[in-house]
Every structure is written in C-alpha cells, then in structure tokens.
Amino acid sequence: MAGGFAKDGAVQDQIDASTQDAIDRAKRNLPKGSSRTKCEECGGKIPVARQKALKGVRLCVSCQEEVDREEITSLTINRRANKDSQLR
C-alpha cells in the first residue's frame, strides 16, 4: 500500500540504511595496531586477556565503558521511525 509520495519499501530502505550506518561506525571505531599495556586515560594496567582479545586496545575496561556510555548518550536514533520522534 502506497502512502503519500514515498515509494513502496521506503521504510525498510530507511531501516537498512540506519543499520548499515551503525555497522560502518562500529567498524571505523575498532582499534587497530598493537595493544597497549597501560590505559591511555587513567594509566591503569590493561589485562593481558583484553590485549589478546582486542587488537590495538588503548583503554582499560572501566575507561572504555565510560567512553561507550558517552557515545551511546550522544547518538540520536529514531527508534520509533516517525517524524514526531525526530522533533523532540
């Protein structure tokens, strides 16, 4: 069923584009290079298991959690997929 001037499947196209944007952002944010032994933020020790699990890790778990928390709160995602939620 067509609605207005939007083509059929426009909502799914928007969902796909949003998903692809999130995937691209996550890939860009993946650490690269060799892992650090000490956190760049607090200077605390980064566990060897974390260094091996994540290539190029730069932050300890606590500092990384804080960075992730700040990033999540700074994102504005239209989860309801309507114009009203974008206006708030």
C-alpha positions as CSV (number, residue, x, y, z in Angstrom):
1,M,0.0,0.0,0.0
2,A,1.4,3.3,-1.1
3,G,1.2,6.3,1.2
4,G,1.9,9.9,0.1
5,F,4.9,10.4,-2.1
6,A,7.0,7.6,-0.5
7,K,7.8,4.7,-2.7
8,D,6.9,1.2,-1.6
9,G,9.5,-0.2,0.7
10,A,10.8,3.3,1.8
11,V,10.5,2.4,5.5
12,Q,12.6,-0.8,5.0
13,D,15.1,1.2,3.0
14,Q,15.5,3.7,5.9
15,I,15.9,0.8,8.4
16,D,18.5,-0.8,6.2
17,A,20.4,2.5,5.8
18,S,20.4,3.1,9.6
19,T,21.6,-0.4,10.2
20,Q,24.4,0.0,7.7
21,D,25.4,3.3,9.2
22,A,25.7,1.7,12.6
23,I,27.8,-1.2,11.2
24,D,30.1,1.3,9.4
25,R,30.5,3.4,12.5
26,A,31.4,0.3,14.6
27,K,34.0,-0.8,12.0
28,R,35.6,2.6,12.0
29,N,35.8,2.6,15.8
30,L,37.5,-0.8,16.0
31,P,41.0,-0.5,17.4
32,K,44.0,-1.1,15.1
33,G,47.7,-1.8,15.7
34,S,49.3,-3.3,18.7
35,S,47.6,-3.2,22.1
36,R,48.8,-1.0,25.0
37,T,49.8,-2.5,28.3
38,K,48.6,0.7,30.2
39,C,45.4,2.6,29.7
40,E,45.8,5.9,27.9
41,E,43.2,7.6,30.1
42,C,43.9,6.5,33.7
43,G,47.3,4.8,33.3
44,G,45.9,1.6,34.8
45,K,47.0,-1.9,33.7
46,I,45.2,-3.4,30.8
47,P,44.7,-7.2,31.4
48,V,46.7,-9.5,29.0
49,A,43.4,-11.3,28.1
50,R,41.9,-8.0,26.9
51,Q,45.1,-7.2,25.0
52,K,44.9,-10.5,23.2
53,A,41.1,-10.4,22.6
54,L,41.1,-6.9,21.1
55,K,44.0,-5.9,18.8
56,G,45.0,-2.3,19.3
57,V,43.2,-1.8,22.6
58,R,44.1,1.5,24.2
59,L,41.8,1.7,27.3
60,C,41.1,-0.4,30.4
61,V,37.6,-1.8,30.8
62,S,36.5,1.0,33.1
63,C,37.6,3.8,30.8
64,Q,36.2,2.0,27.7
65,E,32.8,1.6,29.5
66,E,32.8,5.3,30.1
67,V,33.6,6.2,26.5
68,D,30.9,3.7,25.3
69,R,28.4,5.2,27.7
70,E,29.1,8.8,26.5
71,E,28.9,7.6,22.8
72,I,25.5,6.0,23.4
73,T,24.0,9.1,25.0
74,S,25.3,11.3,22.2
75,L,23.6,9.3,19.5
76,T,20.2,10.3,18.3
77,I,18.4,7.4,16.9
78,N,14.9,7.5,15.6
79,R,13.7,4.2,17.2
80,R,10.0,4.9,16.5
81,A,10.6,5.6,12.8
82,N,8.3,8.6,12.6
83,K,8.8,12.3,12.2
84,D,7.5,13.2,15.7
85,S,10.3,11.4,17.4
86,Q,12.8,13.4,15.4
87,L,11.3,16.7,16.6
88,R,11.9,16.1,20.3
